[in-house]
Amino acid sequence: SIRGAKDVIAGRTRDLGGVQALDERTLRITLADADPSFLLRLASAVTWVVPEEAVVAGKPEWKDKPVGAGPFKFVEWKRNEKIVLEAWDGFFQGRPSVDRIEYRIVPDRATSVAQYEAGELDLVEVAGSDLRRIGADPILSKQLHTWTGARLQYFGLNMYKMDVFKDKRVRQAFNYAVNKQEIIDRVLFNAVKPATGIVPQGIPEYNPRLKGYDYNPERAQQLLAEAGFPGGRGFPAFQVTSDGRSTTILEAFAAQIRQNLGINVEVNVVERGQMVKGLWDHKTWNAFFWGWTADFPSAEIWTHQLLHGGVDSNFFGYNNPEFDKIVDQARSTVDESKRKALWQRAEQMAMDDAAMIPFSYFQYIYLVKPSVKGVLFRFDGPYWFKNITIQK
């Protein structure tokens, strides 16, 4: 949306006229069109300020001595062991409260939890498989904290590949046939929350009134019969695909579809790179399980990037011109309340159309020592630690 950006991308010019350095500390950016999410984009990782002299083209060694602008400065990186940061006295918002942060590189989460219990770590992420044990522990359970993360996991029914999924009744039937809470309880140990919509909690446009599809196998069977496949008869067998991290979720999904709809579903597990390539090819996978995570807090991340008919990251083949019209309007509406209403209207339409099967919202689950105060998490993870204090 920057003025002149499309010409630069197309190779017609190298001069990005919409960006000007007015002086050593002032950058002026002129937009070609209204873009209310632009400031959010500037706050994401890909547009963080990086000093030119610290980045040497073609020489990746600069990453060993990174230069930033935050409250902590880089001190040491021992590969596969630790990263050390120290407080920076010159930070423009004041020196942080703690002197030093040490990130331990521990590949196995069970090991890191054991180190936490031994007093070697103050803050550690918890795997779902450890939740029941920790929840039953009278001491550790009080040190367990959760924060909402802006990641949606979903099942996609590929309309590019299978014509049967173009029937809205079929897609609705699949939504009613999946018992999300049972899978989350038994397979994921309640490490995530069941999704009621497409936009996760913690995002300004999240709609708490959106209830989604409840588990209703009778209604699922009725809709499938109306679509011409009573009891699943005549419905083509297909594969549901994801990478190796999601095998048990795929198996549970396939079992529920077989039981509730009478449709034969095979589980297909592939390497992550192959999975991603297949998504972008559009016509590789019949159905799939995947996730989409925000790099800035806006409904645009999911409602536009995943479902608009004009974007390549629409892996489903969902195509509704009226939906696209509302999304385009939301992306250019500057008034915050009107924009929010448009995003929620678009999300409701996509849910009514059963454009996907929203499965879960991600949660950050951490053990935090009682002596550590002021831990904050944003939608994208731990929040910079500037205000943390240690009270021992």
Buried (B, 14 or more C-beta within 10 A) or exposed (E): BBBBBEBBEEEEEEEBEBBEEEEEEEEEEEEEEEBBBBEBBBEEEEEEEEEEEEEEEEEEEBEEEEEBEBBBBBEEBEEEEEBBBBBBEEBEEEEBBBEEBEEEEBEEBEEBBBBBBEEEBBBBBBBBEBBEEBEEEEEBEEBBBBBBBBBBBBBBBBBBBBEBBBBBBBBBBBBBBBBBBEBBEEBBBBBBBBBBBBBBBBBEBBBEEBEBBEBBBEBBBBBBBBBEBBEBEEBEEBBBBBBEEBBEBBBBBBEBBBEBBBBEBEBBBBEEEEBEEBBEEBEBBBBBBBBBBBBBBBBBBBBBBBBBEEEEEBBBBBBBEEBBEBBBBBBEBEEEEEBBBBBBBBBBBBBEBBBBBBBBBBBBBBBBBEEBEBBEBBBBEBBEBBBBEEEE
